[in-house]
Amino acid sequence: MDFKDYYKILGVEPTADEKAIKTAYRKLARKYHPDVSKEKDAEDKFKEASEAYEALSNADKRAEYDELRKYGQHGRPFQGPPGWQGRGGGGFHEENAGDFSDFFSTIFGNGGGRGDPGGNPFGRGGQQRSAARKGQDVEMELTVSLEETLAEESKKISFKVPQYSAAGQRLTDVVKNLNVKIPAGVADGERMRLKGQGAPGVAGGASGDLFLTLRLAAHPLFEVDAPDLVIQVPLAPWEVALGTKVAVPTLTGRINLTIRPDSQNGQRLRVKGMGLKNKLGGRGDLFAQLKVVMPTQADESTRAAWAELARHAEFDPRENWGR
């Protein structure tokens, strides 16, 4: 069993105060957290830093460790002072295999806590480590554009995950990146659960979950009537009367839409399969709603043309009002 110099692991002096120890640990936790770090042996370094912080952040454990540190050198076999016997009897505890090292278990025992039956020549014990429990769930809102609901590619997201010591004390937040596939037929306010993507568990517990509340971003052109879309198509009066072809935007490009002669303001033209995806992977429709737009200004010749039309057109827009 090799001796571990916890001060050296955290990069602090043995005289460092509690704040300096916590700051050093947070820095290492952000650097080596296995969910975000690409450093070599990041997971091992993260566990080693967590172990060091667990020993030094507790006053009783730190005092106990400081006494033993006089008899050890980092990385060399540790024997302890004459007559000393570790709480773990020098053996390896299976239940700590995924948590802290053989060295830590030997000094502080399985629970590393006060009242542990193992021998201790210095008469000090740390607080009992917390029982295993699930990590904290993380909640966040994710804004999704209408175009992204059709995309085959995943959407990259970043969010903060709280980190805790083995004793359950909140330490720092780590930024985590994920690629999320937006489900087909997603609705505004829909909630997604990503299992195990929340905060790490405490004392070997399972990680928490990430819950995403999806919000559809407002679009400058399209109204949503899921799974259908509605777009207003501005037309001049003569285009509605005489008919025309218009390049209409969709979520995936433009299409040519034929406006028949004598169309009506407010009339809706249906374009099949150009709406949003539904839950089955199909798509709704796009409704192009015709909107007559009058010129804001007219010259004398234009007014004369309107006057000539008024004289020749046999049309009363208010004939259904009754007399």
Summary of the structure (lengths in Angstrom):
residues: 323
radius of gyration: 34.9
end to end distance: 104.9
largest distance: 118.5
contacts: 894
relative contact order: 0.10
helix: 26%
strand: 25%
